[in-house]
Amino acid sequence: MYKPTFTTILVQKLFQSQLYMKFAIIKERKNPPDRRVVFSPEKLAEARAQFPQAEFVVESSDIRVFPDEAYQALGFEVTDNVSDCDVMIGVKEVPIENLIPNKKYFYFSHTIKKQPYNRKLLLAMLERNIEMYDHETIVKQNGGRLIGFGRYAGLVGAYNGFRALGLRDGLFNLPKVETLADLEAVKAELDKITLPNIKILLTGTGKVALGAKEILDHLKIKEVSDALYLTTEFTEPVYVMADVMEYAKRADGKVGDKWEFYKDPTGYVSNFMPYAKETNFFIAGHFYGNNAPYLFTREDAKSPDFKINLVADISCDVDGPVASTLKASTIADPFYGYHVETEKEVAFNAKDAITVMAVDNLPCELPKDASEGFGEMFLKHVIPSFFNNDKNEILKRAKITTSDSKLTPRFTYLQDYVDGEK
């Protein structure tokens, strides 16, 4: 009779421990409620088919865009207790009281920029020996984001900007995105409107900006070069997509370099005013890094040459690079006005005001499409890392806290935040 050796048993146990893992799709508990989920039922079924050594269960939820029954119909266990799972996968912050010790968690923790309001959450994860993987820290070797909801923020943000234009000027009445079934329905509503002769500036070249561009292109708005945009009057709506080296320049007058700027933007100043003199509608789809120059200031907005009267600030950095963004707005109340002279909030359609759309959770308005797109990226980049020995080091780069209550080397810069020094 065959008796496995000690070495064989050890190898088998190691193999099993590495390959079997139980994942939970957790319920979203943060308020206001978020209907998004990392995996749609269909995408979760794909994950199960690709990785039969993984088990997936779904925590019951009455707010998720896909009902419990949709997961059950595909054979997934739906339960109120996921405490026996190894990996917890969610979208927004998990309330401290709901954190289960000694687990791996994936969600947007909003801690990596030392956000004061979530310091206690990071402390709780350390105290409970939780391995935290933030969706924002799931990156390529060069630091580029692998997953996110950026495209959907861009899509909804641009749509909302046109909705504000229609309401403010009495041109058309687009419905709220949250009342529409999906992206196809959003685009169908856009097919019904006629735009005035306006010039639109879109900043950025990443997923957010490309999402906004998708809306502009669907509306068949003509894209023009920077040179034409800055020097030509048009008889039709047009837009320009400006990269950082168009709206920022080196202070010493030398030729700028985008990668130099990303590494250290302190030697740069804004070159935004040439655009502001030609723009009616500004869509802010750029990423704003620490120490980068503001695009426009409150004083800039007071210039008689400043023509922007509508801003869809998808980036939504409050009191920062876009001076008119006084606060984040909400899905329920998405628009407000910025009075240029008083620098105060006024009605979104007030005279001499810049109309502002600055909703900071835009993808929540399109939960079905956003969830489907996010799950596709998560399945492609994250789940395989659990079963290929993390060969691309995606998990290693993403991990913020360890199972022995420490920050990982990549995130030791958060130690003073943990200690309460900042």
Secondary structure, 3 states (H helix, E strand, C coil): CCCCCHHHHHHHHHHHHHHCEEEEECCCCCCCCCCCCCCCHHHHHHHHHHCCCEEEEEECCCCCCCCHHHHHCCCCEEECCCCCCCEEECCCCCCHHHCCCCCEEEECCCCCCCCHHHHHHHHHHHHCCCEEEEHHHCECCCCCECCCCHHHHHHHHHHHHHHHHHHHHCCCCCCCHHHCCCHHHHHHHHCCCCCCCCEEEEECCCHHHHHHHHHHHHCCCEECCHHHHHHCCCCCCEEEEECHHHHEEECCCCCCCHHHHHHCHHHEEECCHHHHCCCCEEEECCCCCCCCCCCECHHHHCCCCCCCCEEEECCCCCCCCECCCCCCECCCCCEEEEECCCCEEECCCCCCEEEEECECCHHHHCHHHHHHHHHHHHHHHCHHHHCCCCCCCHHHHHEEECCCCCECHHHHHHHHHHHCCC
